[in-house]
Amino acid sequence: MNAAYKALLKRPPLALCATAAGLAAWFCAGSLAEYQGPGWKLFITLAFMLGALLYSAQRIQRHYTSTAVQLRKAIRANVLDVHYQPIVNLLTGNVVGAEALSRWSSKGTATPSDALIAAAEKSDLICELTRSVIRRVAEDYCTYLWACKDFYITINLSVQDILDPTFPDFVANIMATYNLPATAIIFEVSDKALSDPKSAATQLHRLRACGHRIAIADVGVDGFRLSLIESVPVDILKMDLTFITHDTIATKDAQWRQIANIARSLKLNVIAEGVDTQQQLLHLTSEGVLLAQGRFFAKELPVRALARRYFQCPASNRPYID
């Protein structure tokens, strides 16, 4: 086998396809006038066939190594991981709950939670992903968190989950299988997931009737509709502080203060998300916001680390309280 032939075999499938097509085009463009024998016609036919086969092989390889296919395999093999971001009571310093965040490592590279959710939604795997997360949370709770009194986990739902009529029954079966109280799981929905408030309200009422609490996420984010609070059942408002700057956090008429006042008048609990600084905490407690999560307390933790954090001295979770 000569060096030129070896070099040809090393080229990518698409390049080989182009090479084969180019050879065929060259022959068809005029060279056939000189080479009319059956051998050359066979060569041209084989070149076209080789190019088509290589192109098909490349398409098949791309399909089976695509993100969607790998994610589907990971979900069905139950190899996705779940980490938890602690929710802290600002008065006591105790960790009272956590938000479940799905994690996936493909070929040694970790996929951020937002990117994972986007990939699942794009490939119509979001319902499978949510159910996988719920199942894993139930397993983790029974194994590591069963001794954590009144502890709860919040789980994010997509619009597809909310509009799936079989979802409440799935949840009920999981809770029964793992013998978990409904108060252990809070379902969290965003403005995007409530695009059809009437249908969403029906499903959320079913979950609430089973004893689950409902939290609305991203309250305060630009475009959020406060009217949703009146349209769907809600127990908790999760107020996003990631967009609040050093200057606006202290403003007397800031939107987050208005949200805190609305929650207080409606007797709803508030969880402040994205808390990064002690300054934010001081303003939050002044408005009666007593629950928070964010990098100021901890990054997302594996379930064993979360359980250890629960039983730590409360002072380690609240360096900012006198």
C-alpha positions in Angstrom: 0.0 0.0 0.0 1.6 3.2 -1.1 1.9 6.4 1.0 -0.7 8.3 -1.1 -3.3 5.6 -0.5 -2.6 5.6 3.2 -3.0 9.3 3.4 -6.3 9.1 1.6 -7.6 6.6 4.1 -6.7 9.0 7.0 -9.0 11.7 5.7 -12.4 12.3 7.4 -15.4 10.6 6.0 -16.9 13.8 4.6 -13.6 14.6 2.9 -13.4 11.1 1.4 -16.9 11.6 0.1 -15.9 14.9 -1.5 -12.8 13.2 -3.0 -14.9 10.4 -4.5 -17.4 12.8 -5.9 -14.7 14.9 -7.3 -13.1 12.0 -9.1 -16.4 11.0 -10.5 -17.1 14.6 -11.6 -13.7 14.8 -13.2 -14.3 11.7 -15.2 -17.8 12.8 -16.2 -16.4 16.3 -17.3 -14.4 14.9 -20.1 -12.0 12.2 -19.2 -14.5 9.5 -20.2 -13.9 10.5 -23.7 -10.5 8.8 -23.3 -11.5 6.0 -21.0 -14.6 4.3 -22.3 -13.8 0.8 -21.1 -16.0 -1.1 -18.6 -13.3 -0.9 -15.9 -13.5 2.8 -15.7 -17.3 2.8 -15.6 -17.1 0.4 -12.7 -14.6 2.6 -11.0 -16.9 5.6 -11.2 -19.8 3.6 -9.9 -17.8 2.3 -7.0 -16.5 5.8 -6.2 -20.0 7.1 -6.0 -21.1 4.2 -3.8 -18.1 4.6 -1.6 -18.8 8.3 -1.1 -22.4 7.6 -0.3 -21.5 4.9 2.2 -19.0 7.0 4.0 -21.4 9.9 4.2 -24.1 7.7 5.6 -21.6 6.2 8.1 -20.7 9.7 9.3 -24.4 10.7 9.7 -25.0 7.6 11.7 -22.0 8.2 13.9 -23.0 11.8 14.6 -26.5 10.6 15.5 -25.3 8.0 18.1 -22.8 10.4 19.6 -25.2 13.4 19.7 -26.0 15.1 23.0 -29.7 14.0 22.8 -28.8 10.3 22.3 -26.2 10.3 25.1 -28.6 12.1 27.4 -31.4 9.7 26.8 -29.0 6.8 27.5 -27.9 8.5 30.8 -31.4 9.1 31.9 -32.6 5.6 31.2 -29.5 4.1 32.8 -30.1 6.3 35.9 -26.5 7.6 35.9 -27.4 11.3 36.1 -26.4 12.9 39.4 -28.3 15.4 41.6 -26.6 18.1 43.7 -28.3 20.3 46.2 -28.0 24.0 47.1 -28.8 24.6 50.8 -31.7 26.9 51.9 -30.8 28.6 55.2 -33.0 30.1 57.8 -31.5 33.6 58.4 -32.6 33.8 62.0 -31.5 30.4 63.3 -28.7 29.6 60.8 -30.2 26.1 60.3 -30.3 24.5 56.9 -34.0 23.8 56.4 -34.1 22.7 52.8 -32.3 22.6 49.4 -32.9 23.0 45.7 -32.3 19.9 43.6 -30.1 20.6 40.6 -29.4 17.9 38.0 -25.8 17.2 37.0 -24.4 15.2 34.1 -20.8 14.4 33.1 -20.3 13.2 29.5 -16.8 11.9 28.5 -15.4 13.5 31.6 -16.9 16.9 31.0 -19.5 18.3 33.4 -22.6 19.9 31.7 -24.0 22.9 33.6 -27.5 22.5 34.9 -28.9 25.3 32.6 -27.3 23.7 29.5 -28.6 20.2 30.6 -32.2 21.5 30.9 -31.9 23.3 27.5 -30.7 20.1 25.9 -33.5 18.1 27.4 -36.1 20.5 26.3 -34.7 20.7 22.8 -34.7 16.9 22.4 -38.1 16.3 24.1 -36.5 14.6 27.1 -37.4 17.1 29.8 -40.3 15.0 31.2 -38.0 11.9 31.5 -35.3 14.1 33.1 -37.7 15.5 35.7 -38.9 12.1 36.6 -35.4 10.8 36.9 -34.6 13.7 39.2 -37.6 13.1 41.4 -36.7 9.4 41.6 -33.1 10.2 42.6 -34.3 12.8 45.2 -36.6 10.2 46.8 -33.7 7.7 46.9 -31.3 10.3 48.4 -33.9 11.5 51.0 -34.6 8.0 52.2 -30.9 7.1 52.4 -29.2 10.3 53.7 -31.8 12.8 54.8 -34.4 10.8 56.7 -33.2 12.0 60.0 -33.4 15.7 59.0 -36.5 17.0 60.7 -38.9 19.0 58.6 -36.4 19.1 55.8 -37.6 19.7 52.2 -36.3 19.6 48.7 -37.5 21.9 45.9 -37.7 20.4 42.4 -38.1 22.5 39.2 -40.9 21.6 36.8 -41.1 22.5 33.1 -44.2 23.5 31.2 -44.3 19.9 29.8 -44.3 18.4 33.3 -47.1 20.7 34.4 -49.3 19.9 31.4 -48.7 16.2 31.6 -51.9 14.7 33.1 -50.0 11.6 34.3 -47.5 13.6 36.3 -49.4 13.9 39.6 -50.0 10.1 39.6 -46.3 9.5 39.0 -45.4 11.7 41.9 -47.9 9.9 44.2 -46.5 6.5 43.3 -42.9 7.7 44.0 -43.9 9.1 47.4 -45.7 5.9 48.3 -42.9 3.7 47.1 -40.3 5.5 49.2 -42.7 6.2 52.0 -42.0 9.9 51.9 -44.3 12.6 53.3 -45.6 15.1 50.7 -44.1 17.9 52.7 -40.6 16.7 51.8 -41.0 17.7 48.2 -41.8 21.3 47.0 -42.5 21.8 43.4 -41.0 24.9 41.8 -42.4 26.5 38.7 -41.2 29.6 36.7 -43.0 32.2 34.7 -42.2 30.3 31.5 -43.8 27.1 32.9 -47.0 29.0 33.6 -47.6 30.1 30.0 -51.1 28.5 30.2 -52.1 29.5 33.8 -55.5 27.9 33.7 -54.2 24.4 32.7 -51.3 24.8 35.0 -53.5 25.7 37.9 -55.5 22.5 37.5 -52.3 20.3 37.7 -50.8 22.3 40.5 -54.0 22.0 42.5 -53.8 18.2 42.2 -50.2 18.3 43.5 -51.2 20.6 46.3 -54.2 18.4 47.2 -51.6 15.6 47.9 -49.8 17.8 50.4 -47.0 19.3 48.2 -46.2 23.0 48.5 -45.9 25.1 45.3 -43.2 27.7 44.8 -43.0 30.3 42.0 -39.4 30.9 40.9 -37.7 33.9 39.3 -40.0 36.4 41.0 -38.5 39.8 40.4 -36.9 38.9 37.1 -37.6 41.3 34.3 -40.9 40.3 32.6 -42.3 38.4 35.6 -46.1 38.7 35.9 -47.2 39.3 39.5 -50.7 38.4 38.4 -49.6 34.8 38.3 -49.8 34.8 42.0 -53.5 35.1 41.8 -53.9 32.6 38.9 -52.2 29.5 40.4 -51.9 28.0 43.8 -48.8 29.2 45.5 -47.2 28.8 49.0 -43.7 30.2 48.4 -42.2 33.0 46.3 -38.5 32.5 45.2 -37.1 35.9 44.7 -34.1 36.2 42.4 -31.5 38.6 43.6 -28.9 37.9 40.9 -29.9 41.0 39.0 -29.8 43.3 42.0 -26.7 45.5 42.1 -24.9 47.0 45.0 -26.7 50.3 44.5 -30.3 49.0 43.9 -30.4 46.5 46.9 -30.7 49.5 49.3 -33.2 51.5 47.3 -36.3 52.1 49.4 -38.8 51.5 46.6 -36.9 48.6 45.0 -39.0 45.9 43.4 -37.7 43.2 45.7 -39.1 45.2 48.7 -42.5 45.4 47.0 -42.4 41.6 46.4 -41.6 41.0 50.1 -44.5 43.3 51.1 -46.9 41.5 48.8 -45.8 38.1 50.2 -46.2 39.3 53.7 -49.8 40.6 53.0 -50.7 37.2 51.4 -49.0 35.2 54.1 -46.6 33.6 51.7 -43.1 32.5 52.5 -40.2 34.1 50.6 -36.9 32.4 49.6 -34.2 34.8 48.3 -32.1 33.2 45.6 -28.7 34.2 44.4 -27.5 35.7 47.7 -23.8 36.5 47.4 -23.1 39.2 49.9 -23.6 40.0 53.5 -25.1 43.4 52.5 -27.9 41.6 50.8 -28.7 39.6 53.9 -28.9 42.7 56.1 -31.5 44.3 53.8 -33.4 41.0 53.4 -33.8 40.5 57.2 -35.0 44.1 57.5 -37.9 43.3 55.3 -38.8 40.0 57.0 -37.2 37.7 54.4 -36.0 34.8 56.5 -35.0 32.1 54.0 -32.2 32.4 51.5 -29.9 30.4 49.2 -26.8 31.3 47.3 -23.0 31.2 47.1 -22.7 33.2 50.3 -23.8 30.0 52.1 -22.6 27.2 49.9 -22.3 26.0 46.4 -24.3 23.0 45.2 -23.4 19.9 47.4 -23.6 16.2 46.9 -26.3 14.6 49.1 -23.8 13.3 51.7 -22.2 16.7 52.1 -25.7 18.2 52.4 -26.6 15.8 55.2 -23.3 16.8 57.0 -24.1 20.4 56.5 -27.6 20.0 58.1 -26.0 18.7 61.3 -23.3 21.3 61.6 -23.4 24.0 64.2 -25.9 26.7 63.0 -23.3 29.4 63.5 -21.3 28.1 60.6 -24.2 28.9 58.3 -24.9 32.4 59.6 -21.7 34.4 60.1 -23.7 37.5 59.5 -26.3 37.3 62.3 -25.5 39.0 65.7 
